[in-house]
Amino acid sequence: MKLNVSSVSWKLSQPFKIARSAQTTVETVHVVLTDEQGRIGRGEAAGVDYAGETVASMSALLQAQSRLFESMSVVHPREIQSLMPSGGARNALDCALWDLRAKQTGIPTWQDLGLTAPTRMACAYTIGIDPLPVIAAKALERRHFPLLKLKVDANSPLDLIRTVRENAPEPQLIVDANASWDSAMLEALMPELIALRVSLLEQPLAPNKDAYLSGKTYPIPLGADESCVDRSSFEKIIDRYQYANIKLDKTGGLTEAMACAQLAQAKGLKLMVGNMCGSSLAMAPGALIATLCEFVDLDGPLLQNEDVANPIQYADGWMSFPTGALWG
């Protein structure tokens, strides 16, 4: 097999701001595996920026594996798990291997993994941090969507949430603080969040401060994002959160993401699947995890000006399942 590594920069349709950063482009690494019959498998990853990952660092990790594949014609994705740490590089390679495996066997990846036949899914539309008039317009335009996700920080988050709820009375709301609150803020805001009918509060506290949540329960369930990386995270998050947000860039691919989903279910945690942005190629493997989830957040392509060929179809807050022409 031949391993090709490249980078792609996706321009966002407008700046996207969250509690810790703002961006105008999404930088991704692309992996293409080609076997001796010319069949290809593809994977894309944005990496985990807050863990220090960059396209350059991911590319270096991947290039180091190129010789391994030169003498092999078939590699099962499980065989690479020990070669790299969890993160974007292993994600791109793992997903490319699953895609190639589907091409080689003729068995769709969802079927290979024993998942239920896919259908369309409700998918969150993410509203970033913007001036309130901009927030109001975005919410009003999408008031008929089933699910909206709101990015907030520690600076007047209730104003943003109220603005969305006033303009979109019906959708379920996920509020994502990206670890920007402290425990006092969480306790003070909880009654208002309940009144605003928030369905899920994602990562209110930083991972090094969320021991405060141990043994506590709130009327609104809490979701672990930055605190949930891979299976090694579950010992800590099990009594702090009610949902695990699985992102393939964090887990290091679909293989570990499936293992995380199974472990979460065994531990009684509910599931959400998220993304670190990117094209439909980056979202496609996550769509398999989405079939196990109560909340789906795979809207990365909606933030971009362009997408890959044969993209996932999005309409009115719903996403189609990726076709084999795209991935898997």
N, C-alpha and C positions, 0 to 999 in steps of 0.2 A: 504493500500500500504506500501511497504517497501522501504526506501531510503538508498542506499549504496553509500558512498563517498570514492574514492581512488585517488591515484596520479600515473601518468605515466610520465616517463622521456624519451623523444625522442632524440636520438643522431643525430646531424646534420652531413651530409656527409662531410662538411668542415666548418670552422669558418665563421660566418655571422656577418659582421660589418656594422653598420649604424652610423649616426652622433653622437648619444648619448651613444652607447654601442656596445659591441661585445659579441657573445654567441657561445657556442659549443653544447649546448643542449637546448631543449625546455621543460620546466616543465609545466605539465598540471594537472588539476583536472578533474576526471571522475565521473559522476553521473549515477547511474543505478536505475530506479524506477521499481518495480515489483508489479503488481496488484494481486488480489486473484486468478485469473485464470492462473497466471504464465506468463502473457504477460509483456514484458519489454520495457522501453523507455530509451534511452541513450543520454547523452550530454557531450561535452568536452569543456574546456575553458583554455586558457593560462593566462587570466587576463590582466590587464593594468599595466605593470611594472613601467612606469614612474609616475603612480598615487600611487605607493607603494604597489600594490597588489602582493601577493605571494601565492603559493599553500597552505601554512599553514593558511594564513588569509582567503582565500576563503573556505577552508575546514571547518574552525571554523564557518563561517557564515552558511554553509550548514548543518552542524551537528546540529546547533541550531533549524533547521526546522524539524528534523526527527520525532518528536512526532506528529507534525501536520498531517503527512500523515498516521500514524498508524491507525487512526479511519476513514479514507476516502478511498473510492474505485474509485472515479472519481474526478479529479481536472482539471478545464480548466486553461490553462496557464495564462489567464488574471487575475485569482484570486490571483496570487502570486506577482503581480507587486508592491504592497505596503509593502510586507514583507521584502524586501531587497533593498538596493540602486542599481543603475545601476553599472555594473561591471561584472567581470568574474563569480562570484558565482551565481548570478541570471541568467547569460547566460547559464551556464551548466544545471541548474535546469529547466529553461524555455524551452530549447531545448529538454531535456529529456521528459518533459510533452507533447510537441508537437509530439514527436516520439511515446510515449505511446498512445496518442489520436488517431493517425493514426492506430495503431495496434488494438485499441478497436473498432473503427468505421469502419475500412476497407476503409477509404477515405484518399488518399494521402494528405499530408499537403499542397502541392502546390494547389491542387484542393479545399481543405478546406478554403484556404485563397483567393480563387477567382482569382488565377494567370493563365496566359496563359500556355498551355501545353508546357513543357520544351523541348529544343533542346540543341545540343552542343553549347558551347560559346567560343569565343576567350578569352584567359586568359593570363594576364601578366606573364612573367618570370622575376623575380627580380634578378638584379645583384648588389651585395653588394660592399662595398668599399674595394678594393684590389689593389695591384701593377698593373700598367698599362699593362704589358705583360699578366697578368692573365685576366684582363678585356678584352683585345683584343681577347684572345682565346675564352672566353665565348661568346662574341658578334659574332665572326666569326662562331662559331658552331651553333648559333641560328639566323643567318642572314635571314632565311626564316620564322621566327616566325612573327605573325601579330603585336605583342605588347611586348615591353620590358620596364621594370621599373628600373630606375637607382637610387640607393641610393648615395647621395652626402653629403658633409659637407661644411664648409667654407674654406677648404684648397684645392685650385686649382680645383674647381668643373668642370670648362670648359675642363680641360685636360681629365677627365674621360668621359665626354659627347662626346667630339670630338673623342676619341678613339673608343667608341661604334659606333658612326655614320660612321666613316671611315670603320669599319669592318662589319657593318650591315646597309647599305644605305636605306633599304626599310621599316623596321618596324616603327610603331608609337612609340614614346618615351614618357614615363611619367618620370619626374624628381622629386624626393622626397628629399627635404632638411631637413626633420624632424626638422623644426623650428630653424635651425642653422645659418641662414643668418640674416643680418640687412637690413634696408630699403635702405641704400646706395649701398649695394651689389646687392640687387634686381634690382635697377635702372641701375646699371653699367652692369649687366649681361644680362639684357633683350634683347638688340639687338643681342647678340651672340646666345642666346637661340632661337630667331626667325630664325636666319640664319641656325641653326642646326635642324630646323623643329621639335622642341619640341611640343608635342600635349597638354600636361597638366603639370603645375607646382604645386606640392603638398606642402602645408604648408611651404612656404619660411621663414616666421617670427614666432616667439614664440607667443602663444596665448595672453600673456600680452602685446604684442607690435603690434598686427595686427590691431589696430584701425587706424594705418597709411594707411591701404588699403581702408578705408571707402570712398565710392564714386568713387574710381579709377577703371579704366578698362585698360587692357593690351591686346595686340594682342594674347597672350597666356593665356588661362583661368587659374584661380587659384582654387585649390581644398583645402577645409578645412578638415584636419585630426585631429590633436591634438585639434584644436579649435571646433570640432564637436563631442560632446559626445552623447547627446540625444536631445529630443525636446526642452529642456530648452536652448540649444545653438543657436537656429535659430534666435532669435531676434538680436543677435550680428553678426552672420555670413552672414545674408541675403544681406547686401550691401558691403561686403568685398570679397566674393568669388562667383564663378560661379558654382562650384561643391561642393557637400557634400559627403565626404567619410564615408560611414556607415560601422562600424565594430561591430559585435555582442558582442565582449568582452567589448566594450565601452558602447553600448546601454543597455546592460544587457539582451540580448536575442533577439529572433526572433520577439516576440510580439512588443517590443518597436522599433525594427529596421523597421518593417512594418509601424508603426506609423510615424517614422522619414521619411521614403521614401514618404509616402503620403503627409506629410507636406511640404517636399522639393519640390515636384512636384506642390503643390498648390501655393508655393511661387516663382515658376519660376526657382528654382535651378535644375541643372542636377545632375545625380547620378553616384557614383562610389561605389563599395563594396570592402572592404579590409579585412585583417586578421592580427592577432597577432601571427601567426604561429600555428602549430599543425597538427594533422593527418586529414585524409579525414572526420572523424567524426566531427571535428571542422569546416571544410569547408562546409559540406553538407547543414546546414541551410542557410548559406550565399548564396548558389547557388540559393535559392528562390528569395532573394533580387536581385541577379544578373540578373534575367529575366527582371528587371526594369531599368537596368543600361546601360550607354554607355561605361563605363570602368569596367572591372572585374579583380580583383587582389586576387585570391584565390589559390595561388601556394604553400602554406605552405608545403604540403607533398613532393614537389619536392626538398626541402632542406634537407630532412631526409633520413636516411638509411633504415627505416622501416615504415610501415603503418598498419592500421587496416585491418581486413578481408573485402572483398567486397568493395575495395576502389574505389574512383573516378578515371576514366581513363584519363590520360593526354597524348597528342601526338602532337608534332610539334606546340606547342603554343595554342592548343585547349583542352578544358576540356569537358568531358561528364557530363550529369546531374546525380546526385547520384541515385542509385537504392533503392527501398524499403528495400532490404536486408541490406543496410548500415544504412539508417535513413529515417524516415518520409514516 
